[in-house]
Amino acid sequence: MLSFYRFFYPGNKYIWAQIRILYETKKAILIDSGRKIWIAKSQIHGIRLKKSTFEIWIKRKIIG
């Protein structure tokens, strides 16, 4: 069902991003996806291995 609220305020957009894990702590992961950034584990909503490449399910605005 379409609502005006969803039209003017769409929800967060999530994407699968290919990454390379460089370092991991208890609370965050240092990744390389063209640039090195720290991502809190609480912001990662899913992780998968696809053809020997790690991918994470994360909000679009965090990666790029």
N, CA, C and O atoms as a GROMACS GRO file, in nm:
protein
  256
    1MET      N    1   0.082  -0.117   0.000
    1MET     CA    2   0.000   0.000   0.000
    1MET      C    3   0.088   0.125   0.000
    1MET      O    4   0.180   0.136   0.081
    2LEU      N    5   0.060   0.216  -0.088
    2LEU     CA    6   0.137   0.340  -0.100
    2LEU      C    7   0.083   0.445  -0.004
    2LEU      O    8  -0.038   0.467   0.004
    3SER      N    9   0.172   0.508   0.069
    3SER     CA   10   0.130   0.614   0.160
    3SER      C   11   0.211   0.739   0.129
    3SER      O   12   0.320   0.732   0.074
    4PHE      N   13   0.157   0.853   0.165
    4PHE     CA   14   0.226   0.979   0.142
    4PHE      C   15   0.354   0.989   0.226
    4PHE      O   16   0.453   1.048   0.182
    5TYR      N   17   0.352   0.932   0.345
    5TYR     CA   18   0.470   0.935   0.430
    5TYR      C   19   0.586   0.863   0.363
    5TYR      O   20   0.697   0.916   0.359
    6ARG      N   21   0.563   0.745   0.311
    6ARG     CA   22   0.668   0.668   0.243
    6ARG      C   23   0.716   0.739   0.117
    6ARG      O   24   0.832   0.728   0.079
    7PHE      N   25   0.626   0.811   0.052
    7PHE     CA   26   0.663   0.882  -0.070
    7PHE      C   27   0.759   0.997  -0.039
    7PHE      O   28   0.859   1.016  -0.109
    8PHE      N   29   0.730   1.074   0.066
    8PHE     CA   30   0.812   1.190   0.100
    8PHE      C   31   0.931   1.156   0.190
    8PHE      O   32   1.030   1.228   0.190
    9TYR      N   33   0.922   1.047   0.267
    9TYR     CA   34   1.028   1.004   0.357
    9TYR      C   35   1.058   0.857   0.334
    9TYR      O   36   1.019   0.772   0.415
   10PRO      N   37   1.127   0.825   0.225
   10PRO     CA   38   1.156   0.683   0.201
   10PRO      C   39   1.248   0.628   0.309
   10PRO      O   40   1.325   0.702   0.370
   11GLY      N   41   1.240   0.500   0.331
   11GLY     CA   42   1.322   0.435   0.433
   11GLY      C   43   1.469   0.433   0.394
   11GLY      O   44   1.507   0.478   0.286
   12ASN      N   45   1.550   0.381   0.484
   12ASN     CA   46   1.693   0.370   0.457
   12ASN      C   47   1.717   0.275   0.341
   12ASN      O   48   1.647   0.175   0.327
   13LYS      N   49   1.814   0.306   0.260
   13LYS     CA   50   1.850   0.220   0.147
   13LYS      C   51   1.970   0.136   0.189
   13LYS      O   52   2.070   0.188   0.238
   14TYR      N   53   1.960   0.007   0.168
   14TYR     CA   54   2.067  -0.085   0.202
   14TYR      C   55   2.122  -0.148   0.074
   14TYR      O   56   2.048  -0.167  -0.023
   15ILE      N   57   2.251  -0.179   0.074
   15ILE     CA   58   2.315  -0.241  -0.042
   15ILE      C   59   2.409  -0.352   0.007
   15ILE      O   60   2.452  -0.353   0.122
   16TRP      N   61   2.440  -0.443  -0.084
   16TRP     CA   62   2.547  -0.539  -0.062
   16TRP      C   63   2.673  -0.476  -0.118
   16TRP      O   64   2.677  -0.442  -0.236
   17ALA      N   65   2.776  -0.459  -0.036
   17ALA     CA   66   2.901  -0.397  -0.078
   17ALA      C   67   3.014  -0.499  -0.068
   17ALA      O   68   3.030  -0.565   0.034
   18GLN      N   69   3.092  -0.509  -0.175
   18GLN     CA   70   3.208  -0.598  -0.173
   18GLN      C   71   3.318  -0.531  -0.093
   18GLN      O   72   3.350  -0.414  -0.116
   19ILE      N   73   3.376  -0.605  -0.001
   19ILE     CA   74   3.479  -0.549   0.086
   19ILE      C   75   3.594  -0.645   0.102
   19ILE      O   76   3.586  -0.763   0.066
   20ARG      N   77   3.699  -0.593   0.158
   20ARG     CA   78   3.812  -0.673   0.202
   20ARG      C   79   3.834  -0.638   0.348
   20ARG      O   80   3.857  -0.522   0.381
   21ILE      N   81   3.829  -0.736   0.435
   21ILE     CA   82   3.844  -0.712   0.578
   21ILE      C   83   3.993  -0.703   0.609
   21ILE      O   84   4.070  -0.795   0.581
   22LEU      N   85   4.033  -0.590   0.669
   22LEU     CA   86   4.174  -0.567   0.701
   22LEU      C   87   4.205  -0.596   0.847
   22LEU      O   88   4.309  -0.652   0.880
   23TYR      N   89   4.112  -0.555   0.937
   23TYR     CA   90   4.135  -0.572   1.080
   23TYR      C   91   4.002  -0.574   1.152
   23TYR      O   92   3.907  -0.509   1.108
   24GLU      N   93   3.993  -0.650   1.261
   24GLU     CA   94   3.868  -0.661   1.336
   24GLU      C   95   3.894  -0.646   1.485
   24GLU      O   96   3.989  -0.702   1.538
   25THR      N   97   3.809  -0.569   1.550
   25THR     CA   98   3.810  -0.558   1.696
   25THR      C   99   3.677  -0.610   1.748
   25THR      O  100   3.597  -0.663   1.670
   26LYS      N  101   3.653  -0.598   1.877
   26LYS     CA  102   3.526  -0.644   1.933
   26LYS      C  103   3.408  -0.560   1.886
   26LYS      O  104   3.296  -0.610   1.877
   27LYS      N  105   3.433  -0.432   1.854
   27LYS     CA  106   3.323  -0.341   1.820
   27LYS      C  107   3.320  -0.295   1.676
   27LYS      O  108   3.216  -0.248   1.630
   28ALA      N  109   3.429  -0.307   1.602
   28ALA     CA  110   3.434  -0.251   1.467
   28ALA      C  111   3.522  -0.335   1.376
   28ALA      O  112   3.601  -0.418   1.420
   29ILE      N  113   3.506  -0.310   1.246
   29ILE     CA  114   3.584  -0.378   1.144
   29ILE      C  115   3.645  -0.273   1.051
   29ILE      O  116   3.575  -0.183   1.005
   30LEU      N  117   3.774  -0.285   1.024
   30LEU     CA  118   3.840  -0.199   0.926
   30LEU      C  119   3.828  -0.267   0.792
   30LEU      O  120   3.874  -0.380   0.774
   31ILE      N  121   3.766  -0.199   0.695
   31ILE     CA  122   3.746  -0.259   0.564
   31ILE      C  123   3.811  -0.175   0.456
   31ILE      O  124   3.842  -0.057   0.476
   32ASP      N  125   3.831  -0.237   0.342
   32ASP     CA  126   3.883  -0.168   0.225
   32ASP      C  127   3.786  -0.191   0.110
   32ASP      O  128   3.771  -0.303   0.062
   33SER      N  129   3.720  -0.086   0.067
   33SER     CA  130   3.630  -0.092  -0.048
   33SER      C  131   3.664   0.024  -0.140
   33SER      O  132   3.576   0.100  -0.181
   34GLY      N  133   3.790   0.038  -0.171
   34GLY     CA  134   3.837   0.153  -0.246
   34GLY      C  135   3.899   0.257  -0.155
   34GLY      O  136   3.986   0.333  -0.197
   35ARG      N  137   3.856   0.260  -0.031
   35ARG     CA  138   3.915   0.344   0.073
   35ARG      C  139   3.900   0.270   0.206
   35ARG      O  140   3.807   0.192   0.224
   36LYS      N  141   3.992   0.294   0.296
   36LYS     CA  142   3.989   0.225   0.425
   36LYS      C  143   3.900   0.302   0.521
   36LYS      O  144   3.923   0.421   0.545
   37ILE      N  145   3.799   0.234   0.577
   37ILE     CA  146   3.711   0.296   0.676
   37ILE      C  147   3.678   0.194   0.784
   37ILE      O  148   3.678   0.073   0.761
   38TRP      N  149   3.650   0.247   0.904
   38TRP     CA  150   3.604   0.164   1.015
   38TRP      C  151   3.453   0.162   1.013
   38TRP      O  152   3.390   0.266   0.995
   39ILE      N  153   3.394   0.045   1.032
   39ILE     CA  154   3.249   0.030   1.039
   39ILE      C  155   3.216  -0.043   1.170
   39ILE      O  156   3.272  -0.149   1.199
   40ALA      N  157   3.127   0.016   1.247
   40ALA     CA  158   3.083  -0.048   1.371
   40ALA      C  159   3.006  -0.174   1.337
   40ALA      O  160   2.929  -0.176   1.241
   41LYS      N  161   3.025  -0.278   1.415
   41LYS     CA  162   2.956  -0.405   1.389
   41LYS      C  163   2.805  -0.390   1.401
   41LYS      O  164   2.731  -0.466   1.338
   42SER      N  165   2.758  -0.293   1.480
   42SER     CA  166   2.614  -0.272   1.494
   42SER      C  167   2.551  -0.216   1.367
   42SER      O  168   2.430  -0.224   1.351
   43GLN      N  169   2.631  -0.161   1.276
   43GLN     CA  170   2.579  -0.106   1.151
   43GLN      C  171   2.576  -0.208   1.038
   43GLN      O  172   2.518  -0.182   0.932
   44ILE      N  173   2.636  -0.323   1.059
   44ILE     CA  174   2.637  -0.428   0.958
   44ILE      C  175   2.515  -0.517   0.981
   44ILE      O  176   2.498  -0.574   1.088
   45HIS      N  177   2.430  -0.527   0.880
   45HIS     CA  178   2.305  -0.602   0.895
   45HIS      C  179   2.312  -0.742   0.834
   45HIS      O  180   2.218  -0.820   0.850
   46GLY      N  181   2.418  -0.773   0.766
   46GLY     CA  182   2.436  -0.906   0.710
   46GLY      C  183   2.574  -0.919   0.648
   46GLY      O  184   2.634  -0.820   0.609
   47ILE      N  185   2.622  -1.041   0.639
   47ILE     CA  186   2.752  -1.067   0.577
   47ILE      C  187   2.742  -1.199   0.502
   47ILE      O  188   2.680  -1.294   0.549
   48ARG      N  189   2.805  -1.205   0.386
   48ARG     CA  190   2.804  -1.329   0.309
   48ARG      C  191   2.934  -1.342   0.231
   48ARG      O  192   3.006  -1.244   0.208
   49LEU      N  193   2.963  -1.464   0.192
   49LEU     CA  194   3.080  -1.494   0.110
   49LEU      C  195   3.029  -1.534  -0.027
   49LEU      O  196   2.957  -1.633  -0.040
   50LYS      N  197   3.066  -1.458  -0.128
   50LYS     CA  198   3.020  -1.485  -0.264
   50LYS      C  199   3.141  -1.496  -0.356
   50LYS      O  200   3.208  -1.398  -0.386
   51LYS      N  201   3.167  -1.619  -0.401
   51LYS     CA  202   3.280  -1.647  -0.489
   51LYS      C  203   3.411  -1.592  -0.432
   51LYS      O  204   3.483  -1.519  -0.500
   52SER      N  205   3.442  -1.628  -0.310
   52SER     CA  206   3.563  -1.590  -0.237
   52SER      C  207   3.577  -1.439  -0.212
   52SER      O  208   3.687  -1.390  -0.189
   53THR      N  209   3.465  -1.366  -0.217
   53THR     CA  210   3.463  -1.223  -0.187
   53THR      C  211   3.362  -1.198  -0.076
   53THR      O  212   3.248  -1.243  -0.085
   54PHE      N  213   3.404  -1.127   0.028
   54PHE     CA  214   3.311  -1.091   0.134
   54PHE      C  215   3.222  -0.977   0.089
   54PHE      O  216   3.267  -0.883   0.023
   55GLU      N  217   3.094  -0.985   0.126
   55GLU     CA  218   3.000  -0.877   0.101
   55GLU      C  219   2.925  -0.849   0.231
   55GLU      O  220   2.894  -0.942   0.306
   56ILE      N  221   2.898  -0.722   0.258
   56ILE     CA  222   2.822  -0.686   0.377
   56ILE      C  223   2.696  -0.611   0.335
   56ILE      O  224   2.695  -0.540   0.235
   57TRP      N  225   2.589  -0.629   0.413
   57TRP     CA  226   2.461  -0.563   0.393
   57TRP      C  227   2.460  -0.443   0.485
   57TRP      O  228   2.456  -0.458   0.607
   58ILE      N  229   2.464  -0.322   0.427
   58ILE     CA  230   2.486  -0.201   0.505
   58ILE      C  231   2.412  -0.084   0.442
   58ILE      O  232   2.378  -0.088   0.324
   59LYS      N  233   2.389   0.020   0.520
   59LYS     CA  234   2.324   0.140   0.466
   59LYS      C  235   2.411   0.200   0.356
   59LYS      O  236   2.534   0.204   0.368
   60ARG      N  237   2.347   0.246   0.251
   60ARG     CA  238   2.418   0.299   0.136
   60ARG      C  239   2.506   0.419   0.171
   60ARG      O  240   2.616   0.432   0.118
   61LYS      N  241   2.460   0.507   0.259
   61LYS     CA  242   2.534   0.630   0.288
   61LYS      C  243   2.663   0.605   0.364
   61LYS      O  244   2.749   0.693   0.366
   62ILE      N  245   2.680   0.490   0.426
   62ILE     CA  246   2.801   0.462   0.502
   62ILE      C  247   2.920   0.433   0.409
   62ILE      O  248   3.030   0.483   0.432
   63ILE      N  249   2.897   0.355   0.306
   63ILE     CA  250   3.006   0.316   0.214
   63ILE      C  251   3.029   0.424   0.108
   63ILE      O  252   3.143   0.461   0.082
   64GLY      N  253   2.926   0.473   0.050
   64GLY     CA  254   2.949   0.570  -0.057
   64GLY      C  255   2.825   0.618  -0.109
   64GLY      O  256   2.824   0.700  -0.200
   0.00000   0.00000   0.00000
